Amino acid sequence: MRYTELPQERILARINRGLEFRPSGVHVSDIIRDIENTVTKKGQRKGVAELTEDEKNRMGVYTSMGWAWELIIRPALRDVYFAGDDRFTVVGPVPCDGIIGTPDGFDCDDYCLEEFKATWRSSRRDIVDDFWSWQVQMKAYCYMLGTQTARLRVFFVNGDYRESGPQIKMWEFLYDDEELRQNWTMLVNHAKGKGWLK
């Protein structure tokens, strides 16, 4: 038998190309990443355009896991749980106030945002306080879609880092109008402060 290990760059070329297919403009995720990089985690969350090729490749491996999880669970939701109806749908890019959002999905029956995440962080972490960026993103998408509810399905690759092994967990959030408005105002003001919006 003969075998050859292929270079990582060849594998990641397709993954990194996924970033190029987003519509041009200011995205919710760009604003959140910049807030983290400049305020909450200074210098740790550079924008994609500022990353070195090695950093983009490393990020590509992590993000590909998230995309894979989303691609696995989304059809399962549609085909198994919502078979025969149009309850669950994929939402295209959503523009609002000059900002673009890309929600993972939407449950048309109970008017609920559907989000999917994969992470190497421990499942023992608090889902609200320790995953701040996810909360900001879901609140933004709820605001853009005119709903107050969101469901989050998370694949914890390493589970609780104890004896659990990989874990899948799900939460449902109900936000009030004021917290959605405050969250959106924060994002818009940050984008304006950066000169990304007029």
N, C-alpha and C positions, 0 to 999 in steps of 0.2 A: 504494500500500500504506500502511496505517496500523498503527501498533503502539504499545503502551503498556507501560512497565515497571511491574510490579506491586510494591507495597511489600513489603519483606522480612518485615515482621511477619505479613503474610498467609500467606506461605510457611511461616514458622517456627511458626505457631500449632499446626499439626498435629504437628510434630516435638516441640515442648515438651510437648504433651499426653501424649506417650509416657511421660514421667516420672511422670504421675499414675496410670498403670495398674499400677504395681508394687504388690504387696501391702504393706499397712502393717506397720511393724516395723523392726527394726534389720537393715540389709543389710550383707553383707561389703564391698561397694563403699563404703558410707558410712563404715565404720570405717577402711578403707584411706585414703580421702580425708582423714579427720580426722588420721590419723597423719602423712600427708604435710604437712598444713597446720600441725600443731602441733610436729612433730619434724623430719622430714627436709627439708621445703621450707617453712619457717615463713612463714605468711601468704600462700602462693601457691595453695593448694588449698581455698578456702572451701567449706563445705557448700552444696548446691543451694539450701536455704532462705535462705542468706545472700547469694546472688548478686543483683545488680541486674538489671533487665529486659534491659539491653544485654548484660550478661555471660551471662545465660541464652540470649539469642538467638545470641550468638557460640558458646557451648558447643553449642547445638542444631545448628548447621551442622556442627561437627566430629563430634558423636555420630551425626548422620544418615548420615555417610559410613561409620562403623563398622557401623551397622545395615544399610545397603545392601549392604556387603560380606558380612555374615553371611547376609542373605536371598538373595544370589546363590550363594554357595558351598554353603550347606546343602542346597538342593535338588539341586545338581550332585553332591554326595557321595551323596545318597540315590538319585538316578535313574541316575547314570552308574556310580559305583564299587560301590554296594551294591544294584544293581537286582535286584528279585525277592525280596529278603529284608528282614527287620526288623532288620538289624544296627545301623543308625544311627538313633538316636531323639532327639527333643527332650525335655529334662528340664524339668518344671515347677519352680516355686519349691521349694527344699529347706530345711526348717527343721532346725536343730541347735543345741541349747543356747541357744535364744532368739534365734538369729541366722538370717537368711534368705539363702540363696544362689540365684543364678539362672544355672546353667551353660548354655552355648550348646548343647551336645549331648553325646551319649554313644555310644560304639561298644560295643554289647553283645557283639560277638564276642571282642574282646580286652580288654574291660573297661577302656576308656580314655576319659578326659575329652577332649572336643573343644572348643577355644576358638578364636575368630576375632577378630582385631584389625585395625584400620586406623590408620595413623599417618603424620604428616608428618615425623617424625624420620628421620634417616638410617639406612639399612640397615647401615651400617658400624659402628654402635654395638653394644656387647656385649649380647646378648639376655638375659643374666642380670643383670649389674650395672647396666646403663643402663635396664632396664625392670623395676625392682624391684616396682612395684605389680602388674604382670602376674604375676610369680612368686608374690607373696603371695596373689593372688586364685586362681591355679590350685592352689596348695597347699591353700588353704582348701576349694575345691570337691572336690579329691581326698579330703581328710579327711572331708567331709560325705558323699561317695558311697562311701567305703570302698575306694578304689583308690589305687595308687601311680603310675599312669602318666597322662600328659597329652600331647596333641598340640596344637600351637599353629600356626595358619596366619595369617600377617601380610601384609597389603597395604601396602607402603611406597609411598605416593602419589608421592613424589619420589625413590624409589630411593635410590641412594647419593650424590645431589646432584652427581654427576659426569656421566658419559656413559651411565648405565644406563637412564634413563627409569624409569617405574613398575616395581616388582618385587613378586613374590609369593614368600614364603619359608615353609618349614615346619620345625618342630622337634618332636622327641619327647623328653619328660622322664621320668625314672624317679626318684622321690623315695623316701627311706627313711622308715620309720615315725617315727623320732625327729624328723626335720626337719618332718614334717607335724604332729606333736604340738606341737612348739615354736612353729611358726607359728600354730597354732590357739590355743594358750595366750596368745600375744601379742595376738591379736585380741580374745579374750574378756576379758582383763585390761584392755585399753584401753577396751573398751565399758563394763566395770564402773566403771572410773575416771572415765568421763564421766557415770556415772549412768544409762546406757542400759539396763543389765541389772542384775538383783538378784543 
